[in-house]
Amino acid sequence: MGGQYIEPVSLASLLGSLPGQCSICRDWGRGALCDACRQRFAAPRPRCERCAIAVPAGQPVCGECLRDPPPFERTIAALDYGAPWSALIARFKFQGGVELAPVLSGLLREAVRGQPPPELLLPAPLSDARLRERGFNQSWEIARRLGPPADARLLLRIRDTPHQVDLPLDRRASNVRSAFAVEPLRRAEIAGRSVVLVDDVMTTGATAAEMARTLLQAGASRVRLWVLARTPRPDGA
């Protein structure tokens, strides 16, 4: 599919037209995210093209992705997962803060502007148990605001697993192994299609890699990731 992913309305014009309190500094009258906080905390930075980890300027791919390329071919991240975004994302994800979805999805929309559009846009799925516990899928709340063709029923989480954040890094890949599946009656919809996965936070990439493998095994032609926030590596690399 040709063309580019084009944002129909800029985030600045959308948020700037709305009265309200900035979600970060709490200043009134500047919209849901003020210009000062956007410039201070959401400025673009050089990232690895494959996994979106921060890299020095001029380095397109990090050393880890050169040594062991992931199954997804590109990752776009809007933010680093750290203050003040980590608290805002936790409020959105764990405290029912769905009202933050337009602000957070707007940040990701800005980050992916100009990217080739996907044929399928799929949120990282939750298990039925996790969905009942949380009441909503935070990745779907982001994905559906990025525009069509978002689909929350094509990629399924078929096995409930412990939270990745609670596990040591070397156990995360095995924790999510075989945790995902394509809806059996819809596998033909994947074949030969370009897929973008949307998630709120990417840490080690283990969950993203397992989802990508599942889609590629079902016949997807390519898998990319659009994530709201990328966790920096512990060593700061």
N, C-alpha and C positions, 0 to 999 in steps of 0.2 A: 504494500500500500504506500503510495507516495504522499508527499506533503509533510506538514509538521503539526505537532500538537500546539494549537493556538488557543490562548486564553481569551475568551470573548470580551471580558471586562477586567481591567487591571485590578490587582488587589488594593493598590493605593486608592484608586478612585472609589472602589466598593466600600472599603472600610472608612475612608475619609468622609464619605457622605453620611455615615451613621453617627449620631450622637451617642455618647456613652463613656464608660470608664475603661481605660487601657488595662488589658489583662495582666500586664507585667508591672508597670509603675503605679497603677491605680489612679493616674491623673484623669480628671474628668474633661469631657468635651473634645477629645482627640480621636474618638473611634475606638473599636475593640482592640486595636494595636496601634500605638502612636508611632509616628515617624522616627522619633528619637530611639525608641526601643528596638524598632526594626533595624535601624542602621547600626545600633550598638551590639545587638545580640543575634541578629540573623543575617549578617553580611556573608556573601558567598566566599568560599575558600577553596584552594586546590584540593582535589580529592582523587583517589584511585578510581579509574574508569570502571573497574570490575566490581569493587566492593565498597567504594565511597569512603574508605578510611582517609583521614587527612594525610596529605603528602606534601613534600616541598614543591614549590612552584617549578614547573617544567618537567616533573616526573609523572608520566601518564598512568603508570601502574605500579602498585606497591610490590615489594619483594616477595611477600607471601603469595600474592596472586600470580606472580611470575613463576614461582616454584611449584605451586599447586593450584592451577586455575579452577575457579568454582564453576558449577554447571550453568549458572546464569551469566549472560554475556556483558551486562552493564548494570550499574546501580547509580541512581540519583538520590541524594539525600539533601533535605532542605536545611538541616541543623545538626550541630553536635549535641549529643545527649548529655547535658550538664545544666548547671544553673544559668538562667532561671527556667529553662524549658523542662527539665526533669520534673520539677514540682508541678508545672502546669499540665504536663502529660499524665502524671500520676493522678491529678485531680480529674482529668478527663476520663481516664481509664478505670480507676478504682473507686471514685467517689461520685459516679453518675454525672459528671460534668459535660453532658452532651451539648450544652450551649456553647462549649469551646470548639466544637467541630468546624464551624465556618472559618474561624480564625486559623486553626491548625491546617485545615485542608487548603486554605488560601496560600499559606506559606509553601506548601508542597506544589500547588499549582504554579506559583511563580518559579520554583526551582526547575520544573519540567517544561517550561515554556520553550518552544523551539525543538523539542524532542520529536522523533518520528512517532506518529500516533499508533497505538496498539490496535489489533483487531479484537482482542479480548482484554478487559481490565478486571482482574480478580482480586478481591480482598483476601488476606490471610484468614483462613477460617478458624472458628473456635469449635471445640467439642460441644455437644449438646449440654453436657453438665456445666461447662464453663459459661456457656451462653445463658443458661438459666440463672446461674449465680450472679453474673454481671448485669444481665438484662438487655444488653446490646453488644454488638461486635464493633469495637472501636475502629478497626481497619475498614469495615464497611461504611461507617459514618464518614470516613475520609474519602474512600474511593467513590462513593456515589455522588459526592460533590465535585469530583473531577470531570464529570460528564460521562456520556455514553462512550463505550458499551460496557458499563460496570455490571457484573453478574455475581451475586452472592451464593448461587446454588450449583455452580459447576465444579468447583474444587471443594472437597469435604474433608473435615478432620474426623477420622473414623476411630481414633484411639485417644482417650484422655490421658494426658501425661503431666508429671509434676512441672511446675513453673521452671523454665530454663534458668531464670535468675537465681534460683535456689540451689543449683547444681554446680559442681566444679566444671571448669571449661572442658576437660577431657571426657566428660560424660554427656555433654549436650548433644553430640551427634547421635549417639546410641539411644538417647532418650526420645528422639523424634523419628527414629527409623520406622518406616512403614506406618506412620501416623496419618498419612494423607491418601486420598484416592479421588479420582475423577468420578463424578456421578455416572454409574454404569450405563444408563440409558442415553447418555449425552456424549459419550467418548468421541463420536464422529465430529462433534463441534470443535474439538481441539486439533484434529489432524491438519497439519500444514499451516496452522495459524500462528501469528505473532502475539505473544501473551506478555502482559505486564502484571506483575504481582504488586499489590499495595500493602504496606505494613506500617505500623506506627513507629516501632523501634527495631533497629537491627543491632545485635550485639556481636556474637561470634560469626553469624551467618549460617549456623547449622540448620536452623529452621528454614531459612530461605533456600538453602541448598537442597534440602529434602523435598520441599514443595516444587522446586525447579525440576528435580529428577523425576518426580511423579508426572509432571506435565510433559516433559520430553519423552518419557516412556509411553505416554498416551498419544504421541505424534506431533506435539507442538514444534513449530519450525525454529523458534527462538524464544527465550524467556529473559525478560529484564525485570529489574526491581525499581520501584519508586517508594522510598521510605521517608517518613517525616524526620526521624532523627537517627543518627549513627553514633553508637557508643565508641569513644576513643579506646585504643588499645591500652592495657594497663601500663605498658612501658612508655606511653606517650608518643610512640612512633606513628 
